[in-house]
Structures are given as C-alpha cells and as structure tokens.
Amino acid sequence: MPILTMFKFTVPRTTVPSLMRVCLLYSLIALSGCSLFRTVERPIDGLILLPPIQGTTTQVLKQKVTIEKYTQAKQFIAVTRFSPQETKLVALLPTGQTFLYLLYDQNGFEEKNDAGVELPSKDILAMIQFTYWPESEIKLGYPESQGWHIEIKPHQRHLYYKNALLLEIKIEDDNVAIAHHGDRYTTDIHTFDQEVLPL
C-alpha cells in the first residue's frame, strides 16, 4: 500500500463551522479597524483665507512661531499686521533676516520667499486668522454647505471638514497650540508683543 494512503487527515465536522466563525470574526475586526483609522480628508485648496474685518482698528502681533513635523522643527519670528484693508505677515529668521512675506487683500494672496525655506505659508496665515477672527466671520468663510463645521469655545477652536477634525486650536493666554491633522504637523505660537495702531 502506498505510504500516502496509509495516513488520512480528516477534519472533524464540528471544526469547519468553528473555522468559518473565526475567519468571519477576523474579517469584521479588520473592517472595523479600517474605519477607526481612516485618514483625514483634506480640502483640495487647503485652508481658507478670510477677508479683512471692516471697521476694526489696525493691530500688529509679534510672535515666535515653531512648526514641527516628524520631529523636525522650524522656528521663526512673525510680525503680523491686521487692518481693515489687508492681512500681512513678515517672517524673520532667528538671526533677524527677513525671509518670508505674505499678503492677503482684495487682490488675492501674495507670497515672497527669499530664503527658499519650505513652509505651508498660506495655511500659516489662514491658521492665524482662524485663531483670532470672530466666530461670525469664520462661519462666513467656512460654510457648512461646502463640508465645513466649526466649534468655538473660549479657549478652543475646532475646524472639521466632512465630519473629520482637520484643525485643533488651544489658546492659553499668549500661547496658541495648533494641530493640523490633515497635514500632520503642529504649530506653536507665542505672542510677546501686541500693538493697536491709531486710526
């Protein structure tokens, strides 16, 4: 008798339904895991730049900004000027050299980067606006009809896009901590000087 026919491996009938149940259970766990760890859908054009607030005084903020992504940090000094006509930001390296100029007004967004330092420039300006603009202005800029949803509390601001948390902002005195979940980086802002300019 051939050796192969001497040994017969049989699976008990009771084992087959058990194996099917285990496979089904693993499949369900895998599917639920995919839904729990889904990526945040990002808007195609990124964050929205908000128009200047009419009828307000001109303010200048001087801030230390630290952007960190994948343990790599970039730090600079930002001087931001809010006026009824425009939002302007000038960034300086720790050495004092100006390397970035951002402007948003009725003509659109303008950027000049003299040092070639790669930064999410438009989003930086938009995040600063989202932090300081009044709730009514933010709601106009981020309409729910386009998939946006905002939550504003005294020390927290959340921005959702298509029901996923995109931007999380925590405000404590002169310090602002921003988590951009869409692009997976954090921004810490410390305001060390604030000035209201006369009309």
Secondary structure, DSSP 8 states (H G I E B T S, - for coil): --HHHH------TTHHHHHHHHHHHHHHHHHHHHHHT------TT-S------TT--EEEEEEEEEEEETTEEEEEEEEEEE-SS-EEEEEE-TTS-EEEEEEEETTEEEEEESS-----HHHHHHHHHHHHS-HHHHHHHS-GGGTEEEEEETTEEEEEETTEEEEEEEEETTEEEEEETTTTEEEEEEEEEEEEE--
